[in-house]
Amino acid sequence: MPAIRKLPLSGVRIADLTQNWAGPHATRILADFGAEVIKIEYVRRMDGLRGAGKENQAYDHHPRWLEVNRNKKSITLDLKRPTDVEVLKDLVKISDVVTECSRVGVLDKFGLGYEELKKLRPGLIMLSMPGYGSSGPDAQCAAYGGTLEALSGIHSLTAYQRTSKPMRIKEVDVTSGVAGACAVMTALIYRQRTGKGQWIDLSQLEAATSCLIGEHLLEFVMNGKATLPLGNRDARNAPQGCYPCRGDDKWVAISIRSDEEWLRLCNAMRRPELAEDPRFRTAAGRLAGHDQIDGIIGAWTAQWTHYEAMKALQAAGIAAGAVLNVAEIAEDTHLKYRGFFHEAEDGTGRYPGMPFVLPRALPEVRNRGPRLGEHDEEVRCGLLGRPKEEIEPITVDKIGTAFEIE
Amino acid sequence: MPDAALSHLNVLDLSHYVAGPHCTKMMAGFGATVVKVERPGTGDRLRSMGPFYKETPDLEGSIPFLWLNTGKKSVTLNLKSEGGKKILQDLARKADVVVESFSPRVMPGLGLSYDVLRKINPGIVMTSISSFGQTGPYRDFRAAEIVEYALSGLAYLTGDPDKAPLGAGPCMAQYTAGLSAYIATLMALFGRGEAGEGQHVDVSVQESNLDNIEVVLTEYMRTGKIPKRTGDEHVLVPWQIYPCQDGYAAIMGGPVRHWLRAVDLFEEPRLKDKPYQRIENRIEHREEVKQMLSPWVARHAKRDIYRAGQARKLAFGYLATLGEVLESPQHVARGYFQEVEHPVTGRQKYCGPPFRPAQTPWCAGRAPLLGEHNEEIYGGWLGLPEAETRRLKDEGVI
């Protein structure tokens, strides 16, 4: 096989109007795999991920920015300037996909809704991903990940105990972003076969719900109740939990799914008499005695580091995993062996890798999240053939953050 | 009827449990023909796991199975038998995609590695989903949801700082991996190029979930900062749920630019004072801000709080119970829930698609009964006469 092959999305151009994390995460995945993503920025209110600071161009250097917008280009447009609307239209004419997460109706006001844009570019795909979708009584409402995690029902399903305060599990922005990438790929496949583009309405609320908790809503519909939350435990088998290990805030997660695995755990802990204990022979018995079993396991795990406990238990055929923090993940031998981390080609250091491996053409982190307007000249003049004089220099007085008080 | 986005694709689905079936559920929903290959007699092991419809154990009544396998066809096939392997290879000839989620040694052990399948069908995309990937020191590790959640860095960040890390209630890690596998498979199909060559896609549940911590991981690699569990505290203030009259309200102080004009709603004039005006001030005075907001939140109902915040352009929300989600006016107005008819459960309300392509709508279907499509597929795809199918069944091959 030849060493260099094209990335799967090479040749696909995306005009990216999204901001913050959800939309940009979608386009990050697409950019990683070869799409040319041109991020359109508004200098007077920069993307939220560029932060609240302006000194020393802090907005160009936040690690979150470098990561979420890696492999993209940045151009600055002010859609209140007719010239800039023209530039955007010129860009759309040579793009395959437009992505956006503006408040519903805002793009229409600028004459940049899908119905207008598709006239400029037959076969255009446009992904709109507002918080609640493009219709319905809440269409105009504002949302962040925390809002959607709560409203979707996801937040209600995780807690130490049934009656204790529910806990957030993640920023659902990432799930919305991954769903956004699913949406674009779905439309690209359809266009590849038929030549037809289309508009996609992605409600981040619906995406997170369908992609994470559809089964739990179905349980509620069918049985009128929810099994969750259950803390770290499982409804059907036992024991399962996070157990303390040697060191500060070190833990190992263990899950026993069968009577056979329970016997293995007893042996691994060198407690054969437990395996004989009739109270714990069945899942029902272990569920009833879960507190007591947790004490026994915790006393054993406390003698080991989380990596030692994981390895010993895995060697015995038990599902166990060290609870890793970011430092441990960054140095994890397995991830390193798989070449998960990337050194960026532009010399800006190490980055997490891609969510999956397509071995025919391995993607790289080619460049960090771009500096504000870094590609203004390249895109505006080089790609679109517009005069250089049109570019308004980015001066300090024009720059506004998303955190200023209005 | 409008064309579906993936209506030209045949998918051979050897996956089971959550991640793989989630990937192929999406494919079926967007129109692919998904043939789920199940073990004769018992099928996907998720069929035997609850919760069950009406809490009655039944291979056709597992609620997670019913959710994760909508729109697919089911055939039974014993992959350990020689006849079964041969049939699988014949099916692979007709397929664009094979999705499997066995542990990494299983497919090669069955003589059904990618190298074998691509000789039969050079264009085939084989998507292998496993807990830790097809290579590396953890590849043979056993895993459960909580183990994957731990090794992908999320458990450490979930829960209270003075308690054990908390696993997610939903199967977050596996559902996320299913989405990654969907993207990866479509990318491999999209990029097949002129030669039409497929490839072997390697999806690790662990790696696909590292997307969730991409920000803190990248920050660590620049600053050495190791974030810990913070209960429900967010970096920004206010940005969390607070107890209210009938549950919890999500008080999100953003978009930050609207905060100062909106803050009157808390009926606490001090919130307008200089020390709390800017977001960095509020972060500095986290506890005071919380104490000033709490009384108003506590004496109001969650929907009223949501409306009051949204009316002032702030992204408030509330902690919805599952029952409340099902009644959500927004969901109802958009027709998000769809009725699906199934022989065992009758008509029931399912969540709709994760996104809505305007020209190629979602195809709502039901989960198949075990082996329901044996005749259709073995007859239709492979041209096996009925007598032959009967013989294979008697011999335990299908």
Interface residues (C-beta under 8 A of the other chain):
Chain A: K6 L7 P8 L9 W21 H25 I29 F33 A52 P63 R64 L66 E67 V68 L127 M129 G131 Y132 G133 S135 G136 P137 D138 C141 A142 A143 Y144 G146 T147 L148 A150 L151 S152 G153 I154 H155 S156 L157 T158 A159 Y160 K165 P166 M167 R168 I169 K170 E171 V174 T175 G177 V178 A179 G180 A181 C182 A183 M185 T186 A187 L188 I189 Y190 Q192 R193 T194 K196 Q198 W199 I200 D201 L202 S203 L205 E206 A207 T209 S210 C211 L212 I213 G214 E215 H216 L217 L218 E219 F220 V221 M222 N223 A226 T227 L228 P229 L230 G231 N232 D234 A235 R236 Q240 G241 C242 Y243 P244 D249 W251 V252 A253 I254 S255 R257 Q314 G317 I318 A319 A320 G321 A322 V323 L324 N325 V326 A327 I329 A330 T333 H334 L335 Y337 R338 F340 G349 R350 Y351 P352 G353 M354 P355 F356 V357 L358 P359 R360 A361 A402 F403 E404 I405 E406
Chain B: D3 A5 L6 H8 H22 M26 F30 M49 G50 P51 Y53 K54 E55 I63 P64 L66 W67 L68 F132 G133 T135 G136 P137 Y138 F141 R142 A143 A144 E145 I146 V147 E148 Y149 A150 L151 S152 G153 L154 A155 Y156 T158 G159 D160 K163 A164 P165 L166 G167 A168 G169 P170 M172 Y175 T176 L179 S180 A181 Y182 I183 A184 L186 M187 A188 L189 F190 G191 G193 E197 Q199 H200 V201 D202 V203 S204 Q206 E207 S208 L210 D211 N212 I213 E214 V215 V216 L217 T218 E219 Y220 M221 R222 T223 G224 I226 P227 K228 G231 D232 H234 W239 Q240 I241 Y248 A250 M252 G254 P255 V256 R257 H258 W259 L260 R261 Q277 R278 I279 E280 Q310 K313 L314 A315 F316 G317 Y318 L319 A320 T321 L322 G323 E324 V325 L326 S328 P329 Q330 H331 A333 R334 Y336 T345 Q348 K349 Y350 C351 G352 P353 P354 F355 R356 P357 A358 Q359 T360
